[in-house]
């Protein structure tokens, strides 16, 4: 049986990662959070006092950067130069830096090759900004999950508070809208809905309802 690839795209905070994890578990697929890979590069840049928008400095950093994905008890871990940074990259300040650094073509090409290799070797559901349009243009199923900015900011606020991070709604909303602009307007592999992707607006849906919609479309068994 050939590997099955599912692409899930959408803006920050739309719920695509949560949905993808649930679908992966229900269907027995590998889950790949590509955003965490960009966060890892951004994290290293900030740790080295490098502006994520400094093209030359970032290129130099990439030459000595190794990103790996490991799965421990079925959970994805991001390895940066041999160190697990899965928790560190989730801090709110990393979000904007990841958006900035992802505009650099060489960063995307390095990480996309890793993503494509994982998809070649496994049945995978992969979420990000350009999966269906660029990373896996021939994916078996494509979804574009979105929601209005205010709803996405509210969800992100709740998520951060659960993790003990104190951020204001206004700051999170501002950050999300800046990220939307960056993601949609970058020159290389911008955030767009692939022509053959199925649009799901989650503004007025809960996670269970979104998962039901996705599962009703995917015609594969867990076996």
VOMARDREN-734559 format. One line per 10 residues: number of its first residue (from 0); for each residue x, y, z of N, C-alpha, C. Coordinates in steps of 0.2 Angstrom, whole numbers, plus 2048, in hexadecimal, padded with zeros to 3 digits. Atoms other than C-alpha are relative to their C-alpha. Example, Ala and Ser with C-alpha at 12.3 -4.5 7.8 and 13.67 -1.06 7.14 Angstrom:
REM residues 2
0) 804 7FA 800 83E 7EA 827 804 806 800; 7FC 7FA 7FF 844 7FB 824 7FC 805 803
REM end
This chain:
REM residues 223
0) 804 7FA 800 800 800 800 804 806 800; 7FC 7FA 801 807 811 7FB 7FF 805 806; 801 7FC 7FA 80A 81E 808 7FB 806 7FE; 805 7FB 800 7FC 82B 80B 803 806 802; 7FD 7FA 7FE 801 83D 80C 7FA 805 800; 806 7FB 7FF 7F4 84A 813 803 807 802; 7FE 7F9 7FF 7F8 85D 812 7FB 804 804; 805 7FC 7FD 7F0 869 81E 804 807 801; 7FD 7F9 800 7F4 87C 81C 7FB 804 803; 804 7FB 7FD 7ED 88B 824 804 805 804
10) 7FC 7FB 7FC 7F2 89B 82E 801 7FE 807; 7FF 802 7F9 7F8 89B 840 7FA 800 804; 805 800 7FB 7EC 896 84D 7F9 7FD 7FE; 806 803 803 7DF 88E 842 7FE 7F9 802; 801 807 7FE 7E0 87D 84A 803 7FB 7FC; 7FE 805 804 7E9 874 83D 804 7FB 803; 7FC 805 7FD 7F6 86C 848 7FC 7FB 804; 804 804 7FB 7E9 866 855 7FC 7FB 7FC; 804 804 804 7DE 85F 847 805 7FA 7FD; 7FB 804 803 7ED 857 83E 802 7FA 805
20) 7FE 805 7FB 7F3 84E 84E 7FA 7FB 801; 805 804 7FF 7E2 847 851 7FE 7FB 7FA; 801 804 806 7E0 841 83F 805 7FB 800; 7FA 805 800 7F1 839 840 7FF 7FA 805; 801 806 7FC 7ED 82F 84F 7FA 7FC 7FE; 805 804 802 7DC 82A 849 801 7FB 7FA; 7FE 804 806 7E3 824 838 806 7FC 800; 7F9 804 800 7F4 81D 83E 805 803 7FC; 7FB 7FD 805 7FE 82A 834 805 804 805; 7FC 7FC 7FC 80D 833 839 7FE 808 7FF
30) 801 7F8 800 80B 846 83D 806 804 800; 7FA 7FC 800 817 853 838 7FE 807 800; 801 7F9 7FF 816 865 83F 806 804 7FD; 7FB 7FD 804 820 86E 832 802 807 803; 7FF 7F9 7FC 81E 87F 83C 806 7FF 805; 7FB 801 7FB 829 878 84A 807 800 7FD; 7FA 800 803 837 876 83E 803 807 7FF; 7FE 7F9 801 837 888 839 801 804 807; 7FF 7FE 7F9 835 88C 84C 807 7FF 802; 7FA 803 7FE 845 882 84F 806 805 7FD
40) 7FB 7FC 804 84F 88C 842 800 807 803; 801 7FA 7FD 848 89C 849 803 801 807; 7FE 800 7F9 84C 897 85B 808 800 800; 7F9 800 801 85E 894 856 803 807 7FF; 7FE 7F9 802 85F 8A5 84E 800 805 806; 800 7FB 7FB 859 8AE 85D 805 7FE 806; 7FB 802 7FB 864 8A4 869 807 802 7FE; 7F9 7FD 803 873 8AA 85E 800 807 7FF; 800 7F9 801 86D 8BC 85E 800 802 7F9; 800 7FF 807 869 8BB 84C 7F9 802 7FE
50) 806 7FE 802 85B 8C5 844 7FD 7FB 7FB; 803 804 805 84F 8B9 83B 7FF 803 7F9; 801 7FD 806 84E 8C5 82D 807 802 7FD; 7F9 7FF 802 861 8C6 82B 802 7FB 7FB; 7FF 806 805 863 8BC 81B 807 7FD 800; 7F9 803 800 876 8BA 81B 801 7FD 806; 7FE 803 7FA 877 8B6 82D 7FC 7FA 801; 804 806 800 869 8A9 82C 803 7FB 7FB; 7FD 805 804 871 8A1 81D 807 7FD 803; 7FA 802 7FC 881 8A0 827 7FF 7FB 805
60) 802 805 7FB 878 898 835 7FE 7F9 7FE; 802 806 803 870 88B 82A 805 7FB 7FF; 7FA 805 802 881 884 825 802 7FB 806; 7FE 804 7FA 883 87E 837 7FA 7FE 804; 806 802 7FC 871 879 83B 7FD 7F9 7FD; 802 806 802 86A 868 83B 7F9 7FF 804; 807 801 7FE 857 865 83D 7FE 7F8 7FF; 803 807 800 850 853 841 7FA 800 803; 807 802 7FD 83F 84C 845 801 7F9 803; 800 807 7FD 83E 83E 852 7F9 7FF 803
70) 807 801 7FD 82E 836 858 802 7FB 806; 7FF 804 7FA 82E 830 86A 7F9 7FF 803; 807 802 7FE 81F 827 870 7FB 803 7FB; 805 7FD 805 816 82D 860 800 807 800; 800 7F9 800 81A 83F 864 806 803 7FC; 7FA 7FD 804 824 84A 858 804 805 805; 7FB 7FC 7FD 834 852 85F 804 803 7FB; 7FC 7FC 804 83E 85F 857 807 800 803; 7F9 801 7FE 851 85C 858 804 806 7FC; 7FC 7FB 803 85C 86B 855 807 7FF 802
80) 7F9 801 7FF 86E 867 853 801 7FB 806; 7FF 806 7FC 86B 857 85D 7FC 801 807; 803 7FE 7FA 861 860 86B 7F9 801 7FF; 808 800 801 84E 85E 86E 7FE 807 802; 802 7FA 7FF 847 86F 86D 7F8 801 7FF; 807 800 801 835 86A 86C 7FC 805 804; 804 7FC 7FB 82F 874 87B 803 808 7FF; 7FD 7F9 801 83B 883 878 7FD 804 7FA; 803 7FD 806 834 887 867 7F9 802 800; 808 7FE 7FF 822 889 86D 7FF 807 804
90) 800 7FA 7FD 826 899 876 7FD 805 7FB; 803 7FB 804 81B 8A8 86F 805 804 7FC; 7FB 7FC 804 82A 8B2 86A 803 7FD 7FA; 7FD 803 806 830 8A5 85E 7FB 800 7FA; 805 800 805 820 8A7 854 802 805 7FA; 7FF 7FB 805 824 8B7 84B 807 7FF 7FD; 7FA 801 803 836 8B2 849 800 7FA 7FB; 801 805 804 831 8A2 841 7FD 802 7F9; 803 7FE 806 826 8AB 835 805 804 7FC; 7FB 7FC 803 834 8B7 831 805 7FC 7FC
100) 7FB 804 803 841 8AA 82E 7FE 7FB 7FA; 803 805 806 835 89F 823 800 804 7FA; 801 7FC 806 835 8AD 816 807 7FF 7FC; 7FA 801 803 847 8A8 812 800 7FA 7FC; 801 806 805 847 89C 803 805 7FA 802; 7FC 806 7FE 856 892 809 7FE 7FD 806; 802 803 7FA 84F 88F 81A 7FA 7FB 7FE; 805 804 802 83F 888 811 802 7FA 7FC; 7FE 806 804 848 87D 805 804 7FB 804; 7FD 805 7FC 853 875 812 7FB 7FC 804
110) 805 803 7FC 844 871 81D 7FB 7FC 7FC; 805 804 805 838 86C 80E 803 7F9 7FE; 7FD 806 802 845 85F 809 7FF 7FA 805; 801 805 7FB 844 857 81A 7F9 7FE 800; 807 801 7FF 831 858 81A 7FE 7FB 7FA; 801 804 806 830 850 808 803 7F9 801; 7FD 806 7FF 83B 842 80D 7FC 7FC 805; 805 803 7FB 830 83E 81C 7FA 7FD 7FD; 806 801 804 821 83E 811 801 7FA 7FB; 7FE 806 804 82A 832 805 800 7F9 803
120) 7FF 807 7FC 82D 825 812 7FB 7FE 804; 806 802 7FB 81D 826 81C 7FA 803 7FE; 806 7FE 801 80B 828 81C 7FF 806 805; 7FF 7FA 7FC 80A 83A 823 7FA 805 7FF; 804 7FA 801 7FE 848 827 805 806 802; 7FC 7FB 7FF 808 858 826 7FD 807 800; 803 7F9 800 803 86A 82B 805 805 800; 7FC 7FB 801 80A 87A 827 7FD 806 7FC; 803 7FB 804 808 889 81B 800 7FF 7F9; 7FF 801 808 80E 883 80A 800 7F8 7FF
130) 800 807 801 80B 870 80C 7FD 7FE 7F9; 804 802 806 7FE 86D 7FE 802 804 7FA; 7FE 7FC 806 804 87B 7F3 807 7FF 7FE; 7F9 800 802 817 878 7F4 804 7F9 802; 7FC 806 7FE 81E 86A 7FF 7FD 7FA 7FD; 803 806 803 812 85C 7FA 7FA 802 7FB; 805 7FE 804 809 862 7EB 7FB 7FA 7FD; 804 806 802 803 850 7E7 7FD 7FC 805; 803 804 7FA 7FC 84C 7F8 7FA 7FD 7FE; 806 804 801 7EE 840 7F8 7FA 804 802
140) 806 7FC 7FE 7E3 84C 802 803 807 802; 7FE 7F9 7FE 7E5 85F 805 7FA 804 803; 805 7FC 7FC 7DC 86A 812 803 807 801; 7FE 7F9 7FE 7DD 87D 815 7FB 802 806; 804 7FF 7FA 7D7 880 827 802 807 802; 7FF 7F9 7FE 7D4 892 82C 7FB 802 805; 805 7FD 7FC 7CA 89E 838 802 807 800; 7FF 7F9 800 7C8 8B0 83B 806 802 805; 7FB 7FE 7FC 7D7 8B9 843 7FF 800 808; 802 7FF 7F9 7CE 8BD 853 7FF 7F9 804
150) 801 806 7FD 7C9 8AB 856 807 7FC 801; 7F9 803 800 7DB 8A5 852 804 802 806; 7FC 7FD 7FA 7E2 8B1 85F 7FD 7FE 807; 803 803 7FA 7D5 8AB 86C 803 7F9 802; 7FD 807 7FF 7DB 899 86A 807 800 802; 7F9 7FF 7FF 7ED 89E 86A 801 802 807; 7FF 7FD 7F9 7EB 8A8 87A 7FE 7FA 805; 802 805 7FB 7E2 899 883 806 7FB 800; 7FB 805 800 7F0 88D 87D 806 803 804; 7FA 7FD 7FC 7FE 899 884 7FF 800 807
160) 802 800 7F9 7F5 89B 894 800 7F9 803; 7FF 807 7FE 7F4 888 896 807 7FE 801; 7F8 801 7FF 807 888 894 803 805 805; 7FD 7FC 7FB 809 895 8A1 803 807 7FD; 7FD 7FA 804 80E 8A3 894 7FB 806 800; 805 7FA 7FF 806 8B4 898 801 805 7FA; 800 7FC 806 802 8BD 888 7F9 804 800; 807 7FD 801 7F4 8CA 884 7FD 7FE 7F9; 803 802 806 7E7 8C7 877 802 805 7FB; 7FE 7FB 805 7EB 8D7 86E 807 7FF 7FD
170) 7F9 802 803 7FD 8D2 86C 800 7FA 7FC; 800 806 804 7F9 8C1 866 7FC 801 7F9; 804 7FF 807 7EC 8C7 859 805 804 7FC; 7FB 7FC 804 7F9 8D4 853 805 7FB 7FD; 7FB 805 803 806 8C6 851 7FD 7FC 7FB; 803 804 805 7FA 8BB 848 7FF 803 7F9; 802 7FD 806 7F5 8C8 83C 807 802 7FC; 7F9 7FF 804 808 8CC 838 802 7FA 7FD; 7FE 806 803 80B 8BA 836 7FC 7FE 7FA; 804 802 806 7FD 8B8 82A 802 804 7FA
180) 7FD 7FC 806 804 8C7 81F 806 7FD 7FE; 7FA 803 802 815 8BF 820 7FF 7FA 7FC; 801 806 803 80F 8AE 81B 7FD 800 7F9; 803 800 806 804 8B3 80D 804 804 7FB; 7FC 7FC 805 810 8C0 805 807 7FF 7FF; 7F9 801 801 821 8B8 806 800 7FE 7F9; 7FE 801 807 829 8B6 7F5 800 7F8 7FE; 7FF 807 802 82C 8A3 7F6 7FB 7FC 804; 805 805 7FD 81F 896 7FA 7FB 803 805; 804 7FC 7FB 812 8A2 802 7FA 7FB 803
190) 806 804 7FE 803 89C 80C 7FA 802 7FB; 806 7FF 804 7F5 899 800 7FC 7F9 800; 804 806 800 7E7 88D 7FE 801 7FC 7F9; 7FF 803 806 7EC 880 7F1 7F9 7FF 7FC; 806 800 804 7DF 87F 7E3 7FC 7FA 802; 804 806 7FF 7DA 86D 7E7 7FF 7FF 808; 801 801 7F9 7DA 870 7FA 7F9 801 802; 806 800 7FD 7CA 86E 804 800 806 806; 800 7FB 7FB 7C6 87E 80E 7FB 7FE 806; 804 801 7FA 7C0 87C 820 801 806 805
200) 800 7FA 7FC 7BC 88C 82A 7FE 7FE 807; 802 803 7FA 7BD 887 83C 7FE 805 805; 802 7FB 7FB 7B7 898 844 7FB 7FE 804; 806 802 7FC 7A7 891 84A 800 7F8 801; 800 808 7FF 7AC 87E 84B 805 7FF 806; 7FC 802 7FC 7B4 875 859 805 7FA 7FD; 7FB 804 803 7C3 869 857 7FC 7F9 7FE; 804 807 802 7B7 859 857 7FD 801 7F9; 803 7FF 806 7AD 861 849 804 800 7FA; 7FB 800 806 7BC 865 83E 803 7F9 7FE
210) 7FD 806 802 7C3 854 840 7FB 7FB 7FD; 806 804 803 7B2 84C 83B 800 802 7F9; 801 7FE 807 7B2 857 82B 806 7FD 7FC; 7FA 802 803 7C4 852 827 800 7F8 7FF; 801 807 800 7C1 83F 82B 7FB 7FE 7FB; 805 802 805 7B2 83F 820 802 800 7F9; 7FD 7FF 807 7BC 844 811 806 7FB 7FF; 7FB 804 801 7CB 839 814 7FE 7F8 7FF; 803 806 802 7C7 828 80C 806 7FA 801; 7FB 805 7FE 7D4 81D 815 7FF 7FD 806
220) 801 803 7F9 7D4 810 823 806 800 804; 7FA 800 7FB 7DF 80F 832 805 7FA 7FE; 7FC 806 802 7E5 7FE 82B 804 802 7FA
REM end
